[in-house]
């Protein structure tokens, strides 16, 4: 009895079984990351202006953060965060809106609608953070400059 043909057939079957098992492992790994994928943060550019004299704001110093160009974002996904971790959604600041479009701005003075944030003083840092699901990306960081004439008075919220 000649059994020479059995060995190549068993080898071929084993090879197919190994390929199928490896494909199943890679497939399950790829599908396992599906819930961790999120939409990318929008590209956007911002400018910040510091007014230590509080011109037009009753003498209360403020920072204006303006969306200069880039993609439109939802106002509920963009937050202004101070260096103590306090945060306010763009859309809840009285000058903000439901969408963040070019030329729109938020007025940060630590009073009224942005009362949760610390008052802008020399060295105070604000970040614009875009949140999408469990991920967040800092789009812009602004630190209030140090200048002899930028010392604000006492504030109450």
BELHU-V679960 format. One record per backbone hydrogen bond with DSSP energy under -1.0 kcal/mol. CO is the residue of the C=O (numbers start at 1). NH is the residue of the N-H. E is the energy in kcal/mol with one decimal. If there is no record, write none. Layout:
BEGIN
CO/NH/E + CO/NH/E
END
This chain:
BEGIN
5/9/-1.1 + 6/10/-2.5 + 7/11/-2.2 + 8/12/-2.1 + 9/13/-2.3 + 10/14/-2.5 + 11/15/-2.2 + 12/16/-2.2 + 13/17/-2.2 + 14/18/-2.3 + 15/19/-2.2 + 16/20/-2.4 + 17/21/-2.2 + 18/22/-2.5 + 19/23/-2.4 + 20/24/-2.1 + 21/25/-2.1 + 22/26/-2.4 + 23/27/-2.4 + 24/28/-2.3 + 25/29/-2.0 + 26/30/-2.4 + 27/31/-2.3 + 28/32/-1.4 + 31/34/-1.1 + 33/36/-1.3 + 43/71/-3.1 + 45/68/-2.1 + 45/69/-1.2 + 47/66/-3.3 + 49/64/-2.6 + 51/54/-1.1 + 51/62/-1.5 + 54/57/-2.7 + 54/59/-1.8 + 57/60/-1.4 + 62/51/-2.8 + 63/108/-3.4 + 64/49/-2.5 + 65/106/-2.1 + 66/47/-2.4 + 67/103/-3.4 + 69/45/-3.1 + 73/100/-3.1 + 74/77/-1.5 + 75/91/-1.7 + 77/131/-3.1 + 78/90/-3.2 + 79/129/-2.8 + 80/88/-2.0 + 81/127/-2.7 + 82/85/-1.9 + 86/82/-2.2 + 88/80/-3.0 + 89/92/-1.4 + 93/96/-2.1 + 98/75/-4.0 + 100/73/-1.3 + 101/104/-2.0 + 104/67/-3.0 + 106/65/-2.4 + 108/63/-2.4 + 111/114/-1.7 + 112/115/-1.7 + 114/117/-1.8 + 121/124/-2.5 + 124/144/-3.0 + 126/142/-3.0 + 127/81/-2.8 + 128/139/-3.1 + 128/140/-1.1 + 129/79/-2.8 + 130/137/-2.4 + 132/135/-1.9 + 135/132/-2.7 + 137/130/-3.0 + 140/128/-2.8 + 142/126/-3.2 + 144/123/-2.5 + 147/150/-1.7
END
